Amino acid sequence: MNIIPNLPNSEYHSKKDYISSSFVKAVAKHSIQRATQKFDATPALIFGDAMHTYFEDRQKFHQRFVVFKDAEIIAEILEKRPDIMAPTMTKEYKSYKKDFESSLKDDQVSISEHDMERIQIMYSSAINNIGLKQVYDEHDHNDVWDEYSFLSDEPDMFGLLYRVRPDRLLVRDEEPVAILDWKSCKDASIKAFRSDFFRYRYDLQAAFYCDVLGVPVDQFYFVAIEKEFPYNTAVYSLSEDTQFNAMQELNIIKDRISKWKQNPTTETSGLENANEITYL
């Protein structure tokens, strides 16, 4: 396994021959065809990227993200047009923002004052969470690795190479003992996060990361942090049944990807049930 502490994002994502967690989840949710599609960055993805970077590397955060101080602009728009529900969607706001972004460097991204404030509150909520402190206390570790990239050095039994970049690893003598994954969400309660967990296939993400890194699946922890008031944080892991089912499905998906790699056709890349009649 190749371990790279500071691999640039562009270089990490350029390694298309390596299967990632996002690819596996996309295959599970739809098809290999969908997994190979490129998606443009959305405001939600930019916010998530900013949040993760702030949590893991404050210096890198301030290099990449620049706060667009828009409070006065929003107040001015609302004073003129108090009936406006979303001042950030007005032409006036967008014009100010476009002028600001034109002054940024190519590798810099703007975030609003409100988003900056939210990220800071979320960070405070996370680090003060009792459940997260328990994770640190229960695992014997002498180091913490943030955003380390791991690349397979040889194909596995399916003929596949893998890449993972965990948000945070608790490490003992350079061996990962636990994995932490930051998840921003609207609602960190059990019922709501359970819905997100299976909808976005976080179970497969955990199984994939643990499989690649050789970490027991029950040592994977999702730290769910609300991005809206009251900004609660809750920590989740996987039950034995969920672990077993996720690992079984992971192997099935690996087999599907392997067959597609060997024979990239519409039949191997489409929906799993595309080549048969399915009765509902």
N, C-alpha and C positions, 0 to 999 in steps of 0.2 A: 504494500500500500504506500503510495506517495502522499506525504503530508506537507502541505504548503500553507504557512501562516498568513501571508499577505498577498494572495493571488488576486489581481484586479478583476472586478466584475466582468468586464468585457472578455477577458481571457478565459475565465471560468465558464461562462456561458457559450463561448465559441467552441468548446469541446463537444461537438455534436455526436461523436462516436461513443460517448459515454452516456449511459442511461441515468436520468435523474429522478428524484422523487416526484417532481411536477409531471414528468412524462408518464410515470407509472400511474399516478392519480388520474390523469387525463384519459389514459387508456381504460381504466376501470370505470370512469364516469361515462365514457362515450365510445371512443374508438382510437386506433392508431392514427387514422386520418386526422382526427381532431387534435391529437397530441402533437402532431408535426406542424400545426398551424402556428403562425406568429401572431402575437397580440400586442397592440400598442399599449403604452403605459397609461393607466387611468388615474384619476385623482386618488382613488382608494389605494392603488398600488404604490403611488408616490408617497402617500401618507405612511403606509406600512413600511416602506423602505426607510423613510426618515426616522420612524419610531425605532426600528431595529438598529439603525446606525447610532442613534443617540444612546440607546441602552448599552451598546457594545464598544463604541469607540468615540468618545466625545471630540477628540481632535479631528478625526475623519469626518464627523458630522459637520463641524464648523467649516471644513474645507469644501464639502459637497453641497451643503444646504444653506441658503441665505434667506433670512426672514424679510418678507415683503411687508413693511410697516404700513398696514392698510386701515388701521383703526380710524384715523382722521378722515380718510377718503370715504369710508363707509358712513361715518357720522355726517359728512357733508352731503352725501347722496340722500340719506334718510331725512335730513333737514329740508332738502328741496322736494323730496317725494316720499313723505311719511307712509304712503300706502304700499310702498315696495316691500314685498315679502323676502326677496332674495337680492340684496344690493350687489352681491358679488357676480350676479349674472347679467348686470346691466352693461351697456356698451361703454359707459363712462368708466366703470371699474376696470373692465377688460382693457381699455385703452391705457389706463395708468399702469396696469400690470404688464402689458406688452412692452411699454417704454422701460419699465424696471428690468424686465428679463433680457432686454436687448443689451444691457450693460454687463450681464453676467458672463463668466467664462464658459467655454463649451461643456465642461464637466460639472457645472454648477446647476442647481435646481432651486427654484424659489418655493417657499412655504409661507403661509399666512401667519400673522401674529396669533390668531386663534388656534391654529394647528400647533404652533410652537408651545403655546400655553398648555394645550391638551397633552402633548407629549411629556412635558415636564411633570404634570400632575399624575399621568399614568406611570411614569418612572417611580415617583414617590410612593404610589399605591403598591407597586410591585415589590420594591425593596423592603417595604414595611409589612408585607404579608406574612403571617405566621406559618402558613403552609409552605411557602417558599423557603423560609428559614429552616423548617424541618427537613426539607430535602438536603440542604447544605449540611445540616448536623448529622443526618443519617448515613452520609456517604464519606468514607475515609478518602480524602483527596488532599493533594498538596499543590495543586495548580488549577487554574481556570483558563480554558481556551475559548476565545470568541471568534466566530467566523473563520475557523480553520478549514481549508479545503482538503478533501480526501479524494484521491483518484486511484482506481484499481490499476495494479501494475501488470495484470494478466487476466484473460477471460476466465469466467467461471464455467461450470458444467453446462450452462446454456449457451456458451460462446459469447457472453456479454461482458462489457466493461461498465463500471458504475462511477458516478461522482456524487458526493454529498458535501454539504456545507452547513453543519449544525450551528444554530444560533449560539449556544453555549455548551461546552463540555466540562464536566468535573473530571479531573484527571489525577491518577495516582501513578507516579513513576512513569510518566509519559504513556499511560494506558487509560483510555476513557472508561469511566465507571458509571457515569450517568449523563443523560442528554436533556437539556432544557430547550424548549421552543416557545418563543414569545408569540402570542396570538392576540391581536387587537380584535375586539368584538363589541357589539351593541349591548349584549346581555351576557354576563358571566355566570348566571345561575345554572344549576344542574340541568334543568329541562331545556333551556335555550341552547346551552353549549353542547349538550348531547345531540341536539338537532344539527348544529353546525358540524359536529364531529363526524357524523356519518354522511351528511350532505357533501362536505368537502373532502371526504375520505382521509381524515387525519389518522385513522387507524392504519391505513396502508402506508402513510408517511412514516409513522413510528416503526412499523415492521421493516420497512425498507432501510431506514437509517440504522436500526439496530442490527439488521442482517449484514449490511456492508461493514459496520464498525465492530461487529462481534460483541455487542452489548446486549444483555438480557432485555427483552421488550418491556418488562415491568419496571425497568430503570429509565424509561422515557417519560418525561413530564411536560405537559402543556401548561403554560402559565397564561391563563385567559385574563386579559385586562380590558375593562370597559373603556371605550373611547368617548363616552358621554357621561354626564353626571348620573350616578354618584361615583363613577370611576372605580368600582370595586374590582378586586383581583381574586381569582380562585385558581387552585392548582388541581390538575387532573392527570390520571395515569390510566392504564388499560387493565381491565379485568382478565382473568385467565381465559374465559371463553372468547373475549374479543381478541386477545393475543393469538390464540389458536386459529381462529377464523381468518384473521388478517394474514398470518403467515401462510396458510393454505392458499388463499386467494393470490398472494404475492407470487407464489410459485407458478400458479396457473397463468398469471399475466406475463411472467418472465418467459414461459413457454410460448405464449402468443407472440411476444416481441421477437423471440428467437426465430420462429417460423417465418415471420414477416421479413426479418433481416436476410434469411436465406432465400426467400422467394417474395420480393416486394410487389405484390399484385393487389388489385382491388379486393379480391376475395380475402386476402390475409390482412389487409389494412382497414377494412370496413367494420361495421358493427358486428359484434360477436354472433348475432343471430341473423345476419344478412343473407346467409346462403341456405336458408331453410324457411319453411312455413312455421310461424309461431302462433299458437292459439292462446288467447287471453281469457 
